Amino acid sequence: MKTFSSYLSITPLKDVMKPIFKEDDCVTMEVMEDASILEGLKILLEYQLPYLYVVDDEVGIRKGMFSFEDLNYVLY
């Protein structure tokens, strides 16, 4: 099983989403085509979220989630 940080290092962050609505302390997101790891960090901080979810937009199923620490780890 891949860790989130290794998953993110091989997966374009275009799968990171921008908030649409709040639901159970998480935010449902829509795909941003040009998102980067830094954009993911910005979203986590701006909306004070514990996690962002990677969603398969074909079927709308969550494929994984990552936190600020996961994204920060990938950067350094």
PDB file of N, CA, C, O and CB in Angstrom:
ATOM      1  N   MET A   1       0.842  -1.193   0.000  1.00  0.00           N
ATOM      2  CA  MET A   1       0.000   0.000   0.000  1.00  0.00           C
ATOM      3  C   MET A   1       0.883   1.251   0.000  1.00  0.00           C
ATOM      4  O   MET A   1       1.846   1.333   0.762  1.00  0.00           O
ATOM      5  CB  MET A   1      -0.956   0.001   1.228  1.00  0.00           C
ATOM      6  N   LYS A   2       0.562   2.195  -0.831  1.00  0.00           N
ATOM      7  CA  LYS A   2       1.339   3.425  -0.932  1.00  0.00           C
ATOM      8  C   LYS A   2       0.946   4.394   0.176  1.00  0.00           C
ATOM      9  O   LYS A   2      -0.222   4.477   0.557  1.00  0.00           O
ATOM     10  CB  LYS A   2       1.142   4.077  -2.310  1.00  0.00           C
ATOM     11  N   THR A   3       1.929   5.124   0.687  1.00  0.00           N
ATOM     12  CA  THR A   3       1.612   6.183   1.640  1.00  0.00           C
ATOM     13  C   THR A   3       1.065   7.378   0.872  1.00  0.00           C
ATOM     14  O   THR A   3       1.240   7.473  -0.343  1.00  0.00           O
ATOM     15  CB  THR A   3       2.865   6.583   2.481  1.00  0.00           C
ATOM     16  N   PHE A   4       0.406   8.286   1.578  1.00  0.00           N
ATOM     17  CA  PHE A   4      -0.132   9.464   0.903  1.00  0.00           C
ATOM     18  C   PHE A   4       0.989  10.272   0.276  1.00  0.00           C
ATOM     19  O   PHE A   4       0.851  10.786  -0.834  1.00  0.00           O
ATOM     20  CB  PHE A   4      -0.931  10.334   1.881  1.00  0.00           C
ATOM     21  N   SER A   5       2.124  10.384   1.007  1.00  0.00           N
ATOM     22  CA  SER A   5       3.202  11.210   0.464  1.00  0.00           C
ATOM     23  C   SER A   5       3.793  10.601  -0.798  1.00  0.00           C
ATOM     24  O   SER A   5       4.121  11.333  -1.731  1.00  0.00           O
ATOM     25  CB  SER A   5       4.294  11.403   1.504  1.00  0.00           C
ATOM     26  N   SER A   6       3.939   9.275  -0.851  1.00  0.00           N
ATOM     27  CA  SER A   6       4.453   8.679  -2.094  1.00  0.00           C
ATOM     28  C   SER A   6       3.390   8.754  -3.184  1.00  0.00           C
ATOM     29  O   SER A   6       3.709   8.946  -4.357  1.00  0.00           O
ATOM     30  CB  SER A   6       4.888   7.203  -1.864  1.00  0.00           C
ATOM     31  N   TYR A   7       2.125   8.601  -2.794  1.00  0.00           N
ATOM     32  CA  TYR A   7       1.020   8.725  -3.753  1.00  0.00           C
ATOM     33  C   TYR A   7       1.033  10.117  -4.385  1.00  0.00           C
ATOM     34  O   TYR A   7       0.884  10.258  -5.599  1.00  0.00           O
ATOM     35  CB  TYR A   7      -0.348   8.458  -3.057  1.00  0.00           C
ATOM     36  N   LEU A   8       1.214  11.143  -3.548  1.00  0.00           N
ATOM     37  CA  LEU A   8       1.215  12.518  -4.053  1.00  0.00           C
ATOM     38  C   LEU A   8       2.436  12.811  -4.904  1.00  0.00           C
ATOM     39  O   LEU A   8       2.373  13.630  -5.821  1.00  0.00           O
ATOM     40  CB  LEU A   8       1.151  13.499  -2.901  1.00  0.00           C
ATOM     41  N   SER A   9       3.546  12.150  -4.610  1.00  0.00           N
ATOM     42  CA  SER A   9       4.757  12.442  -5.371  1.00  0.00           C
ATOM     43  C   SER A   9       4.666  11.923  -6.795  1.00  0.00           C
ATOM     44  O   SER A   9       5.404  12.384  -7.666  1.00  0.00           O
ATOM     45  CB  SER A   9       5.967  11.843  -4.682  1.00  0.00           C
ATOM     46  N   ILE A  10       3.771  10.969  -7.050  1.00  0.00           N
ATOM     47  CA  ILE A  10       3.609  10.452  -8.416  1.00  0.00           C
ATOM     48  C   ILE A  10       2.274  10.841  -9.038  1.00  0.00           C
ATOM     49  O   ILE A  10       2.012  10.503 -10.192  1.00  0.00           O
ATOM     50  CB  ILE A  10       3.741   8.945  -8.417  1.00  0.00           C
ATOM     51  N   THR A  11       1.437  11.538  -8.300  1.00  0.00           N
ATOM     52  CA  THR A  11       0.109  11.907  -8.780  1.00  0.00           C
ATOM     53  C   THR A  11       0.025  13.419  -8.931  1.00  0.00           C
ATOM     54  O   THR A  11       0.316  14.141  -7.978  1.00  0.00           O
ATOM     55  CB  THR A  11      -0.990  11.392  -7.820  1.00  0.00           C
ATOM     56  N   PRO A  12      -0.366  13.918 -10.100  1.00  0.00           N
ATOM     57  CA  PRO A  12      -0.529  15.372 -10.241  1.00  0.00           C
ATOM     58  C   PRO A  12      -1.558  15.878  -9.241  1.00  0.00           C
ATOM     59  O   PRO A  12      -2.565  15.218  -8.988  1.00  0.00           O
ATOM     60  CB  PRO A  12      -0.955  15.745 -11.686  1.00  0.00           C
ATOM     61  N   LEU A  13      -1.307  17.019  -8.690  1.00  0.00           N
ATOM     62  CA  LEU A  13      -2.227  17.542  -7.684  1.00  0.00           C
ATOM     63  C   LEU A  13      -3.442  18.198  -8.319  1.00  0.00           C
ATOM     64  O   LEU A  13      -4.184  18.913  -7.646  1.00  0.00           O
ATOM     65  CB  LEU A  13      -1.515  18.537  -6.788  1.00  0.00           C
ATOM     66  N   LYS A  14      -3.654  17.959  -9.635  1.00  0.00           N
ATOM     67  CA  LYS A  14      -4.897  18.421 -10.251  1.00  0.00           C
ATOM     68  C   LYS A  14      -6.081  17.705  -9.615  1.00  0.00           C
ATOM     69  O   LYS A  14      -7.225  18.129  -9.777  1.00  0.00           O
ATOM     70  CB  LYS A  14      -4.878  18.186 -11.782  1.00  0.00           C
ATOM     71  N   ASP A  15      -5.806  16.601  -8.880  1.00  0.00           N
ATOM     72  CA  ASP A  15      -6.856  15.899  -8.155  1.00  0.00           C
ATOM     73  C   ASP A  15      -7.196  16.571  -6.830  1.00  0.00           C
ATOM     74  O   ASP A  15      -8.133  16.161  -6.144  1.00  0.00           O
ATOM     75  CB  ASP A  15      -6.443  14.470  -7.909  1.00  0.00           C
ATOM     76  N   VAL A  16      -6.435  17.604  -6.470  1.00  0.00           N
ATOM     77  CA  VAL A  16      -6.803  18.374  -5.280  1.00  0.00           C
ATOM     78  C   VAL A  16      -7.978  19.260  -5.658  1.00  0.00           C
ATOM     79  O   VAL A  16      -8.061  19.743  -6.788  1.00  0.00           O
ATOM     80  CB  VAL A  16      -5.591  19.228  -4.736  1.00  0.00           C
ATOM     81  N   MET A  17      -8.868  19.470  -4.735  1.00  0.00           N
ATOM     82  CA  MET A  17     -10.123  20.117  -5.063  1.00  0.00           C
ATOM     83  C   MET A  17     -10.269  21.473  -4.385  1.00  0.00           C
ATOM     84  O   MET A  17      -9.529  21.802  -3.458  1.00  0.00           O
ATOM     85  CB  MET A  17     -11.272  19.227  -4.678  1.00  0.00           C
ATOM     86  N   LYS A  18     -11.226  22.246  -4.858  1.00  0.00           N
ATOM     87  CA  LYS A  18     -11.537  23.483  -4.145  1.00  0.00           C
ATOM     88  C   LYS A  18     -12.910  23.334  -3.497  1.00  0.00           C
ATOM     89  O   LYS A  18     -13.779  22.653  -4.042  1.00  0.00           O
ATOM     90  CB  LYS A  18     -11.501  24.718  -5.107  1.00  0.00           C
ATOM     91  N   PRO A  19     -13.114  23.964  -2.337  1.00  0.00           N
ATOM     92  CA  PRO A  19     -14.327  23.724  -1.566  1.00  0.00           C
ATOM     93  C   PRO A  19     -15.610  24.112  -2.302  1.00  0.00           C
ATOM     94  O   PRO A  19     -15.675  25.132  -2.988  1.00  0.00           O
ATOM     95  CB  PRO A  19     -14.250  24.475  -0.277  1.00  0.00           C
ATOM     96  N   ILE A  20     -16.628  23.263  -2.135  1.00  0.00           N
ATOM     97  CA  ILE A  20     -17.968  23.577  -2.620  1.00  0.00           C
ATOM     98  C   ILE A  20     -18.899  23.738  -1.422  1.00  0.00           C
ATOM     99  O   ILE A  20     -19.578  24.757  -1.295  1.00  0.00           O
ATOM    100  CB  ILE A  20     -18.490  22.470  -3.588  1.00  0.00           C
ATOM    101  N   PHE A  21     -18.933  22.748  -0.553  1.00  0.00           N
ATOM    102  CA  PHE A  21     -19.763  22.857   0.642  1.00  0.00           C
ATOM    103  C   PHE A  21     -19.179  22.026   1.767  1.00  0.00           C
ATOM    104  O   PHE A  21     -18.437  21.071   1.538  1.00  0.00           O
ATOM    105  CB  PHE A  21     -21.200  22.420   0.348  1.00  0.00           C
ATOM    106  N   LYS A  22     -19.532  22.410   3.002  1.00  0.00           N
ATOM    107  CA  LYS A  22     -19.008  21.742   4.184  1.00  0.00           C
ATOM    108  C   LYS A  22     -19.919  20.588   4.565  1.00  0.00           C
ATOM    109  O   LYS A  22     -21.143  20.686   4.468  1.00  0.00           O
ATOM    110  CB  LYS A  22     -18.863  22.730   5.358  1.00  0.00           C
ATOM    111  N   GLU A  23     -19.303  19.490   5.000  1.00  0.00           N
ATOM    112  CA  GLU A  23     -20.069  18.294   5.343  1.00  0.00           C
ATOM    113  C   GLU A  23     -19.275  17.495   6.362  1.00  0.00           C
ATOM    114  O   GLU A  23     -18.192  17.001   6.050  1.00  0.00           O
ATOM    115  CB  GLU A  23     -20.383  17.434   4.078  1.00  0.00           C
ATOM    116  N   ASP A  24     -19.796  17.362   7.574  1.00  0.00           N
ATOM    117  CA  ASP A  24     -19.148  16.549   8.603  1.00  0.00           C
ATOM    118  C   ASP A  24     -17.672  16.887   8.807  1.00  0.00           C
ATOM    119  O   ASP A  24     -16.820  16.000   8.762  1.00  0.00           O
ATOM    120  CB  ASP A  24     -19.279  15.097   8.251  1.00  0.00           C
ATOM    121  N   ASP A  25     -17.370  18.156   9.029  1.00  0.00           N
ATOM    122  CA  ASP A  25     -15.993  18.595   9.271  1.00  0.00           C
ATOM    123  C   ASP A  25     -15.034  18.316   8.130  1.00  0.00           C
ATOM    124  O   ASP A  25     -13.820  18.320   8.332  1.00  0.00           O
ATOM    125  CB  ASP A  25     -15.477  17.944  10.494  1.00  0.00           C
ATOM    126  N   CYS A  26     -15.550  18.077   6.946  1.00  0.00           N
ATOM    127  CA  CYS A  26     -14.678  18.011   5.781  1.00  0.00           C
ATOM    128  C   CYS A  26     -15.316  18.877   4.718  1.00  0.00           C
ATOM    129  O   CYS A  26     -16.456  19.316   4.872  1.00  0.00           O
ATOM    130  CB  CYS A  26     -14.467  16.533   5.278  1.00  0.00           C
ATOM    131  N   VAL A  27     -14.604  19.124   3.661  1.00  0.00           N
ATOM    132  CA  VAL A  27     -15.126  19.970   2.604  1.00  0.00           C
ATOM    133  C   VAL A  27     -15.130  19.165   1.319  1.00  0.00           C
ATOM    134  O   VAL A  27     -14.114  18.583   0.939  1.00  0.00           O
ATOM    135  CB  VAL A  27     -14.290  21.274   2.451  1.00  0.00           C
ATOM    136  N   THR A  28     -16.268  19.132   0.654  1.00  0.00           N
ATOM    137  CA  THR A  28     -16.338  18.458  -0.643  1.00  0.00           C
ATOM    138  C   THR A  28     -15.704  19.380  -1.674  1.00  0.00           C
ATOM    139  O   THR A  28     -15.927  20.590  -1.659  1.00  0.00           O
ATOM    140  CB  THR A  28     -17.821  18.099  -1.034  1.00  0.00           C
ATOM    141  N   MET A  29     -14.920  18.804  -2.559  1.00  0.00           N
ATOM    142  CA  MET A  29     -14.111  19.598  -3.448  1.00  0.00           C
ATOM    143  C   MET A  29     -14.431  19.326  -4.910  1.00  0.00           C
ATOM    144  O   MET A  29     -15.006  18.292  -5.252  1.00  0.00           O
ATOM    145  CB  MET A  29     -12.661  19.342  -3.182  1.00  0.00           C
ATOM    146  N   GLU A  30     -14.054  20.263  -5.764  1.00  0.00           N
ATOM    147  CA  GLU A  30     -14.121  20.031  -7.206  1.00  0.00           C
ATOM    148  C   GLU A  30     -12.708  20.149  -7.766  1.00  0.00           C
ATOM    149  O   GLU A  30     -11.870  20.841  -7.189  1.00  0.00           O
ATOM    150  CB  GLU A  30     -15.098  21.047  -7.908  1.00  0.00           C
ATOM    151  N   VAL A  31     -12.443  19.495  -8.856  1.00  0.00           N
ATOM    152  CA  VAL A  31     -11.089  19.444  -9.404  1.00  0.00           C
ATOM    153  C   VAL A  31     -10.630  20.812  -9.895  1.00  0.00           C
ATOM    154  O   VAL A  31     -11.380  21.526 -10.561  1.00  0.00           O
ATOM    155  CB  VAL A  31     -11.020  18.434 -10.543  1.00  0.00           C
ATOM    156  N   MET A  32      -9.414  21.165  -9.570  1.00  0.00           N
ATOM    157  CA  MET A  32      -8.761  22.342 -10.109  1.00  0.00           C
ATOM    158  C   MET A  32      -7.644  21.833 -11.011  1.00  0.00           C
ATOM    159  O   MET A  32      -6.694  21.218 -10.526  1.00  0.00           O
ATOM    160  CB  MET A  32      -8.215  23.294  -8.967  1.00  0.00           C
ATOM    161  N   GLU A  33      -7.741  22.073 -12.292  1.00  0.00           N
ATOM    162  CA  GLU A  33      -6.828  21.482 -13.269  1.00  0.00           C
ATOM    163  C   GLU A  33      -5.362  21.817 -13.021  1.00  0.00           C
ATOM    164  O   GLU A  33      -4.489  20.977 -13.238  1.00  0.00           O
ATOM    165  CB  GLU A  33      -7.208  21.933 -14.642  1.00  0.00           C
ATOM    166  N   ASP A  34      -5.082  23.044 -12.565  1.00  0.00           N
ATOM    167  CA  ASP A  34      -3.684  23.453 -12.437  1.00  0.00           C
ATOM    168  C   ASP A  34      -3.210  23.498 -10.990  1.00  0.00           C
ATOM    169  O   ASP A  34      -2.249  24.202 -10.680  1.00  0.00           O
ATOM    170  CB  ASP A  34      -3.489  24.804 -13.069  1.00  0.00           C
ATOM    171  N   ALA A  35      -3.861  22.764 -10.108  1.00  0.00           N
ATOM    172  CA  ALA A  35      -3.493  22.781  -8.694  1.00  0.00           C
ATOM    173  C   ALA A  35      -2.090  22.211  -8.495  1.00  0.00           C
ATOM    174  O   ALA A  35      -1.637  21.351  -9.251  1.00  0.00           O
ATOM    175  CB  ALA A  35      -4.514  21.987  -7.862  1.00  0.00           C
ATOM    176  N   SER A  36      -1.423  22.705  -7.470  1.00  0.00           N
ATOM    177  CA  SER A  36      -0.094  22.225  -7.119  1.00  0.00           C
ATOM    178  C   SER A  36      -0.101  21.813  -5.653  1.00  0.00           C
ATOM    179  O   SER A  36      -1.094  22.000  -4.949  1.00  0.00           O
ATOM    180  CB  SER A  36       0.990  23.312  -7.390  1.00  0.00           C
ATOM    181  N   ILE A  37       1.018  21.249  -5.202  1.00  0.00           N
ATOM    182  CA  ILE A  37       1.128  20.906  -3.791  1.00  0.00           C
ATOM    183  C   ILE A  37       0.978  22.161  -2.936  1.00  0.00           C
ATOM    184  O   ILE A  37       0.323  22.127  -1.895  1.00  0.00           O
ATOM    185  CB  ILE A  37       2.475  20.211  -3.503  1.00  0.00           C
ATOM    186  N   LEU A  38       1.578  23.263  -3.367  1.00  0.00           N
ATOM    187  CA  LEU A  38       1.445  24.507  -2.601  1.00  0.00           C
ATOM    188  C   LEU A  38      -0.004  24.974  -2.549  1.00  0.00           C
ATOM    189  O   LEU A  38      -0.445  25.520  -1.538  1.00  0.00           O
ATOM    190  CB  LEU A  38       2.324  25.603  -3.209  1.00  0.00           C
ATOM    191  N   GLU A  39      -0.750  24.760  -3.639  1.00  0.00           N
ATOM    192  CA  GLU A  39      -2.173  25.116  -3.643  1.00  0.00           C
ATOM    193  C   GLU A  39      -2.925  24.261  -2.626  1.00  0.00           C
ATOM    194  O   GLU A  39      -3.806  24.755  -1.924  1.00  0.00           O
ATOM    195  CB  GLU A  39      -2.783  24.936  -5.060  1.00  0.00           C
ATOM    196  N   GLY A  40      -2.577  22.988  -2.551  1.00  0.00           N
ATOM    197  CA  GLY A  40      -3.192  22.120  -1.544  1.00  0.00           C
ATOM    198  C   GLY A  40      -2.924  22.617  -0.136  1.00  0.00           C
ATOM    199  O   GLY A  40      -3.829  22.636   0.698  1.00  0.00           O
ATOM    200  N   LEU A  41      -1.681  23.021   0.140  1.00  0.00           N
ATOM    201  CA  LEU A  41      -1.341  23.569   1.457  1.00  0.00           C
ATOM    202  C   LEU A  41      -2.139  24.840   1.732  1.00  0.00           C
ATOM    203  O   LEU A  41      -2.640  25.037   2.839  1.00  0.00           O
ATOM    204  CB  LEU A  41       0.169  23.860   1.551  1.00  0.00           C
ATOM    205  N   LYS A  42      -2.254  25.699   0.723  1.00  0.00           N
ATOM    206  CA  LYS A  42      -3.004  26.952   0.872  1.00  0.00           C
ATOM    207  C   LYS A  42      -4.467  26.672   1.221  1.00  0.00           C
ATOM    208  O   LYS A  42      -5.035  27.323   2.099  1.00  0.00           O
ATOM    209  CB  LYS A  42      -2.918  27.791  -0.423  1.00  0.00           C
ATOM    210  N   ILE A  43      -5.076  25.700   0.532  1.00  0.00           N
ATOM    211  CA  ILE A  43      -6.479  25.358   0.794  1.00  0.00           C
ATOM    212  C   ILE A  43      -6.645  24.838   2.220  1.00  0.00           C
ATOM    213  O   ILE A  43      -7.573  25.236   2.924  1.00  0.00           O
ATOM    214  CB  ILE A  43      -6.982  24.305  -0.220  1.00  0.00           C
ATOM    215  N   LEU A  44      -5.741  23.942   2.649  1.00  0.00           N
ATOM    216  CA  LEU A  44      -5.816  23.411   4.010  1.00  0.00           C
ATOM    217  C   LEU A  44      -5.737  24.530   5.044  1.00  0.00           C
ATOM    218  O   LEU A  44      -6.489  24.534   6.019  1.00  0.00           O
ATOM    219  CB  LEU A  44      -4.693  22.397   4.249  1.00  0.00           C
ATOM    220  N   LEU A  45      -4.827  25.478   4.831  1.00  0.00           N
ATOM    221  CA  LEU A  45      -4.662  26.576   5.786  1.00  0.00           C
ATOM    222  C   LEU A  45      -5.812  27.572   5.720  1.00  0.00           C
ATOM    223  O   LEU A  45      -6.345  27.984   6.751  1.00  0.00           O
ATOM    224  CB  LEU A  45      -3.351  27.296   5.531  1.00  0.00           C
ATOM    225  N   GLU A  46      -6.192  27.954   4.511  1.00  0.00           N
ATOM    226  CA  GLU A  46      -7.235  28.967   4.340  1.00  0.00           C
ATOM    227  C   GLU A  46      -8.560  28.525   4.944  1.00  0.00           C
ATOM    228  O   GLU A  46      -9.251  29.320   5.580  1.00  0.00           O
ATOM    229  CB  GLU A  46      -7.424  29.281   2.866  1.00  0.00           C
ATOM    230  N   TYR A  47      -8.913  27.265   4.749  1.00  0.00           N
ATOM    231  CA  TYR A  47     -10.198  26.767   5.239  1.00  0.00           C
ATOM    232  C   TYR A  47     -10.068  26.005   6.545  1.00  0.00           C
ATOM    233  O   TYR A  47     -11.047  25.441   7.035  1.00  0.00           O
ATOM    234  CB  TYR A  47     -10.837  25.881   4.204  1.00  0.00           C
ATOM    235  N   GLN A  48      -8.847  25.981   7.124  1.00  0.00           N
ATOM    236  CA  GLN A  48      -8.573  25.306   8.391  1.00  0.00           C
ATOM    237  C   GLN A  48      -9.127  23.888   8.392  1.00  0.00           C
ATOM    238  O   GLN A  48      -9.868  23.492   9.292  1.00  0.00           O
ATOM    239  CB  GLN A  48      -9.163  26.098   9.555  1.00  0.00           C
ATOM    240  N   LEU A  49      -8.753  23.138   7.367  1.00  0.00           N
ATOM    241  CA  LEU A  49      -9.223  21.766   7.214  1.00  0.00           C
ATOM    242  C   LEU A  49      -8.208  20.787   7.778  1.00  0.00           C
ATOM    243  O   LEU A  49      -7.004  21.025   7.684  1.00  0.00           O
ATOM    244  CB  LEU A  49      -9.501  21.452   5.744  1.00  0.00           C
ATOM    245  N   PRO A  50      -8.677  19.684   8.365  1.00  0.00           N
ATOM    246  CA  PRO A  50      -7.732  18.659   8.809  1.00  0.00           C
ATOM    247  C   PRO A  50      -7.180  17.856   7.635  1.00  0.00           C
ATOM    248  O   PRO A  50      -6.032  17.412   7.670  1.00  0.00           O
ATOM    249  CB  PRO A  50      -8.403  17.722   9.807  1.00  0.00           C
ATOM    250  N   TYR A  51      -7.991  17.670   6.599  1.00  0.00           N
ATOM    251  CA  TYR A  51      -7.589  16.836   5.465  1.00  0.00           C
ATOM    252  C   TYR A  51      -8.184  17.357   4.166  1.00  0.00           C
ATOM    253  O   TYR A  51      -9.214  18.031   4.170  1.00  0.00           O
ATOM    254  CB  TYR A  51      -8.015  15.384   5.692  1.00  0.00           C
ATOM    255  N   LEU A  52      -7.534  17.041   3.061  1.00  0.00           N
ATOM    256  CA  LEU A  52      -8.137  17.135   1.737  1.00  0.00           C
ATOM    257  C   LEU A  52      -8.298  15.715   1.235  1.00  0.00           C
ATOM    258  O   LEU A  52      -7.481  14.848   1.544  1.00  0.00           O
ATOM    259  CB  LEU A  52      -7.269  18.009   0.748  1.00  0.00           C
ATOM    260  N   TYR A  53      -9.326  15.475   0.477  1.00  0.00           N
ATOM    261  CA  TYR A  53      -9.579  14.152  -0.076  1.00  0.00           C
ATOM    262  C   TYR A  53      -9.263  14.134  -1.559  1.00  0.00           C
ATOM    263  O   TYR A  53      -9.568  15.082  -2.282  1.00  0.00           O
ATOM    264  CB  TYR A  53     -11.030  13.731   0.165  1.00  0.00           C
ATOM    265  N   VAL A  54      -8.645  13.041  -2.010  1.00  0.00           N
ATOM    266  CA  VAL A  54      -8.439  12.825  -3.435  1.00  0.00           C
ATOM    267  C   VAL A  54      -9.639  12.023  -3.911  1.00  0.00           C
ATOM    268  O   VAL A  54      -9.903  10.930  -3.410  1.00  0.00           O
ATOM    269  CB  VAL A  54      -7.066  12.083  -3.741  1.00  0.00           C
ATOM    270  N   VAL A  55     -10.359  12.567  -4.872  1.00  0.00           N
ATOM    271  CA  VAL A  55     -11.614  11.967  -5.313  1.00  0.00           C
ATOM    272  C   VAL A  55     -11.510  11.562  -6.779  1.00  0.00           C
ATOM    273  O   VAL A  55     -10.989  12.312  -7.604  1.00  0.00           O
ATOM    274  CB  VAL A  55     -12.791  12.943  -5.104  1.00  0.00           C
ATOM    275  N   ASP A  56     -12.006  10.381  -7.090  1.00  0.00           N
ATOM    276  CA  ASP A  56     -12.111   9.949  -8.485  1.00  0.00           C
ATOM    277  C   ASP A  56     -13.334  10.637  -9.060  1.00  0.00           C
ATOM    278  O   ASP A  56     -14.462  10.246  -8.759  1.00  0.00           O
ATOM    279  CB  ASP A  56     -12.214   8.374  -8.617  1.00  0.00           C
ATOM    280  N   ASP A  57     -13.127  11.664  -9.890  1.00  0.00           N
ATOM    281  CA  ASP A  57     -14.266  12.459 -10.354  1.00  0.00           C
ATOM    282  C   ASP A  57     -15.120  11.734 -11.381  1.00  0.00           C
ATOM    283  O   ASP A  57     -16.203  12.208 -11.723  1.00  0.00           O
ATOM    284  CB  ASP A  57     -13.780  13.752 -10.940  1.00  0.00           C
ATOM    285  N   GLU A  58     -14.650  10.584 -11.882  1.00  0.00           N
ATOM    286  CA  GLU A  58     -15.497   9.786 -12.781  1.00  0.00           C
ATOM    287  C   GLU A  58     -16.696   9.222 -12.015  1.00  0.00           C
ATOM    288  O   GLU A  58     -17.825   9.235 -12.504  1.00  0.00           O
ATOM    289  CB  GLU A  58     -14.679   8.631 -13.426  1.00  0.00           C
ATOM    290  N   VAL A  59     -16.425   8.729 -10.807  1.00  0.00           N
ATOM    291  CA  VAL A  59     -17.487   8.084 -10.031  1.00  0.00           C
ATOM    292  C   VAL A  59     -17.736   8.758  -8.684  1.00  0.00           C
ATOM    293  O   VAL A  59     -18.659   8.387  -7.960  1.00  0.00           O
ATOM    294  CB  VAL A  59     -17.146   6.633  -9.808  1.00  0.00           C
ATOM    295  N   GLY A  60     -16.906   9.752  -8.352  1.00  0.00           N
ATOM    296  CA  GLY A  60     -17.115  10.497  -7.114  1.00  0.00           C
ATOM    297  C   GLY A  60     -16.729   9.753  -5.853  1.00  0.00           C
ATOM    298  O   GLY A  60     -17.240  10.066  -4.778  1.00  0.00           O
ATOM    299  N   ILE A  61     -15.839   8.774  -5.956  1.00  0.00           N
ATOM    300  CA  ILE A  61     -15.429   7.990  -4.790  1.00  0.00           C
ATOM    301  C   ILE A  61     -14.106   8.526  -4.264  1.00  0.00           C
ATOM    302  O   ILE A  61     -13.194   8.814  -5.039  1.00  0.00           O
ATOM    303  CB  ILE A  61     -15.307   6.482  -5.146  1.00  0.00           C
ATOM    304  N   ARG A  62     -14.003   8.660  -2.945  1.00  0.00           N
ATOM    305  CA  ARG A  62     -12.754   9.117  -2.346  1.00  0.00           C
ATOM    306  C   ARG A  62     -11.691   8.039  -2.504  1.00  0.00           C
ATOM    307  O   ARG A  62     -11.905   6.889  -2.119  1.00  0.00           O
ATOM    308  CB  ARG A  62     -12.954   9.475  -0.854  1.00  0.00           C
ATOM    309  N   LYS A  63     -10.547   8.411  -3.069  1.00  0.00           N
ATOM    310  CA  LYS A  63      -9.450   7.467  -3.270  1.00  0.00           C
ATOM    311  C   LYS A  63      -8.416   7.571  -2.159  1.00  0.00           C
ATOM    312  O   LYS A  63      -7.642   6.636  -1.954  1.00  0.00           O
ATOM    313  CB  LYS A  63      -8.786   7.707  -4.620  1.00  0.00           C
ATOM    314  N   GLY A  64      -8.388   8.662  -1.454  1.00  0.00           N
ATOM    315  CA  GLY A  64      -7.408   8.864  -0.397  1.00  0.00           C
ATOM    316  C   GLY A  64      -7.586  10.229   0.214  1.00  0.00           C
ATOM    317  O   GLY A  64      -8.382  11.039  -0.261  1.00  0.00           O
ATOM    318  N   MET A  65      -6.840  10.480   1.270  1.00  0.00           N
ATOM    319  CA  MET A  65      -6.895  11.797   1.886  1.00  0.00           C
ATOM    320  C   MET A  65      -5.485  12.150   2.325  1.00  0.00           C
ATOM    321  O   MET A  65      -4.639  11.273   2.502  1.00  0.00           O
ATOM    322  CB  MET A  65      -7.899  11.835   3.093  1.00  0.00           C
ATOM    323  N   PHE A  66      -5.244  13.429   2.496  1.00  0.00           N
ATOM    324  CA  PHE A  66      -3.947  13.845   2.985  1.00  0.00           C
ATOM    325  C   PHE A  66      -4.096  15.094   3.825  1.00  0.00           C
ATOM    326  O   PHE A  66      -5.039  15.870   3.670  1.00  0.00           O
ATOM    327  CB  PHE A  66      -2.977  14.084   1.828  1.00  0.00           C
ATOM    328  N   SER A  67      -3.137  15.266   4.718  1.00  0.00           N
ATOM    329  CA  SER A  67      -3.156  16.381   5.655  1.00  0.00           C
ATOM    330  C   SER A  67      -2.064  17.382   5.297  1.00  0.00           C
ATOM    331  O   SER A  67      -1.285  17.164   4.369  1.00  0.00           O
ATOM    332  CB  SER A  67      -2.979  15.881   7.103  1.00  0.00           C
ATOM    333  N   PHE A  68      -2.016  18.471   6.038  1.00  0.00           N
ATOM    334  CA  PHE A  68      -0.965  19.472   5.862  1.00  0.00           C
ATOM    335  C   PHE A  68       0.407  18.820   6.005  1.00  0.00           C
ATOM    336  O   PHE A  68       1.317  19.093   5.222  1.00  0.00           O
ATOM    337  CB  PHE A  68      -1.127  20.623   6.885  1.00  0.00           C
ATOM    338  N   GLU A  69       0.550  17.947   7.021  1.00  0.00           N
ATOM    339  CA  GLU A  69       1.831  17.279   7.256  1.00  0.00           C
ATOM    340  C   GLU A  69       2.215  16.402   6.073  1.00  0.00           C
ATOM    341  O   GLU A  69       3.387  16.344   5.699  1.00  0.00           O
ATOM    342  CB  GLU A  69       1.769  16.437   8.535  1.00  0.00           C
ATOM    343  N   ASP A  70       1.233  15.714   5.477  1.00  0.00           N
ATOM    344  CA  ASP A  70       1.521  14.877   4.304  1.00  0.00           C
ATOM    345  C   ASP A  70       2.061  15.724   3.162  1.00  0.00           C
ATOM    346  O   ASP A  70       3.065  15.371   2.544  1.00  0.00           O
ATOM    347  CB  ASP A  70       0.255  14.120   3.849  1.00  0.00           C
ATOM    348  N   LEU A  71       1.400  16.841   2.879  1.00  0.00           N
ATOM    349  CA  LEU A  71       1.824  17.703   1.774  1.00  0.00           C
ATOM    350  C   LEU A  71       3.155  18.377   2.080  1.00  0.00           C
ATOM    351  O   LEU A  71       4.016  18.488   1.207  1.00  0.00           O
ATOM    352  CB  LEU A  71       0.758  18.760   1.483  1.00  0.00           C
ATOM    353  N   ASN A  72       3.320  18.823   3.312  1.00  0.00           N
ATOM    354  CA  ASN A  72       4.559  19.480   3.707  1.00  0.00           C
ATOM    355  C   ASN A  72       5.734  18.513   3.594  1.00  0.00           C
ATOM    356  O   ASN A  72       6.829  18.906   3.192  1.00  0.00           O
ATOM    357  CB  ASN A  72       4.447  20.025   5.141  1.00  0.00           C
ATOM    358  N   TYR A  73       5.507  17.247   3.950  1.00  0.00           N
ATOM    359  CA  TYR A  73       6.547  16.222   3.868  1.00  0.00           C
ATOM    360  C   TYR A  73       7.010  16.028   2.425  1.00  0.00           C
ATOM    361  O   TYR A  73       8.198  15.833   2.170  1.00  0.00           O
ATOM    362  CB  TYR A  73       6.035  14.892   4.442  1.00  0.00           C
ATOM    363  N   VAL A  74       6.077  16.083   1.496  1.00  0.00           N
ATOM    364  CA  VAL A  74       6.413  15.904   0.077  1.00  0.00           C
ATOM    365  C   VAL A  74       7.306  17.044  -0.408  1.00  0.00           C
ATOM    366  O   VAL A  74       8.173  16.839  -1.257  1.00  0.00           O
ATOM    367  CB  VAL A  74       5.127  15.830  -0.783  1.00  0.00           C
ATOM    368  N   LEU A  75       7.095  18.244   0.131  1.00  0.00           N
ATOM    369  CA  LEU A  75       7.866  19.405  -0.311  1.00  0.00           C
ATOM    370  C   LEU A  75       9.327  19.362   0.139  1.00  0.00           C
ATOM    371  O   LEU A  75      10.199  19.920  -0.527  1.00  0.00           O
ATOM    372  CB  LEU A  75       7.220  20.668   0.202  1.00  0.00           C
ATOM    373  N   TYR A  76       9.593  18.698   1.272  1.00  0.00           N
ATOM    374  CA  TYR A  76      10.957  18.759   1.836  1.00  0.00           C
ATOM    375  C   TYR A  76      11.636  17.429   1.905  1.00  0.00           C
ATOM    376  O   TYR A  76      12.778  17.342   2.356  1.00  0.00           O
ATOM    377  CB  TYR A  76      10.926  19.345   3.200  1.00  0.00           C
TER     378      TYR A  76
END
